[in-house]
Amino acid sequence: MTGIKASTQNSSGLHKNTMVRFDQTKPLDRETARKFVDAYRIDGADKAEILSSLNKIPGVPDAIGEPQKLVAPKEGVSRLALHDIDAVIDSIEERKTADQQTLQPR
């Protein structure tokens, strides 16, 4: 871990040995990663749901970071297409618009 904040979108699992290849001194510390990585995932994205459920199988890691659940975009998008970065961007933009409306004086 570099200590630099990062975000992931609909990411798959990260095996602890992958990190060892990049930092020869220590394996991945998942609790520390939660402090630095926001793991955005669209609720209902088939691939993300499959990958997150696989971590219950021994030896299959989950994605790192603090989970940040996104609502699927309102426009008709298939569950498989929810895994695409365009769906993630649309979901974040819809959240931003809703937040801006909340902050507007009435």
WOLINGI-V901042 format. One record per pair of residues at least 24 apart in sequence whose ideal C-beta (glycine too) atoms are under 10 Angstrom apart, sorted by the first residue. I is the first residue (numbers start at 1). J is the second residue. Records with the same first field share a line. If there is no record, write none. Layout:
I->J / J
This chain:
1->26 / 28 / 29 / 32 / 33 / 35 / 36 / 37 / 64
2->36
3->32 / 35 / 36
4->36 / 37
5->35 / 36 / 37 / 38
6->33 / 36 / 37 / 38 / 39 / 64 / 65
7->36 / 37 / 38 / 39 / 40 / 65 / 68 / 88 / 92
8->37 / 38 / 39 / 40 / 41 / 63 / 64 / 65 / 68 / 88
9->38 / 39 / 40 / 41 / 42 / 45 / 48 / 68 / 70 / 83 / 84 / 85 / 87 / 88 / 89 / 91 / 92
10->39 / 40 / 41 / 42 / 45 / 47 / 48 / 49 / 51 / 52 / 63 / 70 / 82 / 83 / 84 / 85 / 87 / 88
11->37 / 39 / 40 / 41 / 48 / 51 / 52 / 62 / 63 / 64 / 65
12->47 / 48 / 50 / 51 / 52 / 54 / 60 / 61 / 62 / 63
13->51 / 52 / 54 / 55 / 60 / 61 / 62 / 63 / 64
14->61 / 62 / 63 / 64 / 65
15->59 / 60 / 61
16->61 / 64
17->61
18->61
19->64
28->61 / 64
29->64
30->61 / 62 / 63 / 64 / 65
31->64
32->64
33->63 / 64 / 65 / 66
34->64 / 65 / 66 / 67
35->65 / 66
36->64 / 65 / 66
37->63 / 64 / 65 / 66 / 68
38->65 / 66 / 67 / 68
39->63 / 64 / 65 / 66 / 67 / 68 / 69
40->65 / 66 / 67 / 68 / 69 / 70 / 88 / 91 / 92
41->65 / 67 / 68 / 69 / 70 / 82 / 83 / 88 / 91
42->69 / 70 / 71 / 72 / 73 / 77 / 79 / 81 / 82 / 83 / 84 / 87 / 88 / 90 / 91 / 92
43->69 / 70 / 71 / 72 / 82 / 91
44->70 / 71 / 72 / 77 / 79 / 82 / 83 / 87
45->70 / 72 / 77 / 79 / 80 / 81 / 82 / 83 / 84 / 87 / 88 / 91
46->78 / 79 / 80 / 81 / 82 / 83
47->79 / 80 / 82 / 83 / 84
48->82 / 83 / 88
49->79 / 82 / 83
50->83
51->83
68->92
70->94 / 95
71->95 / 98
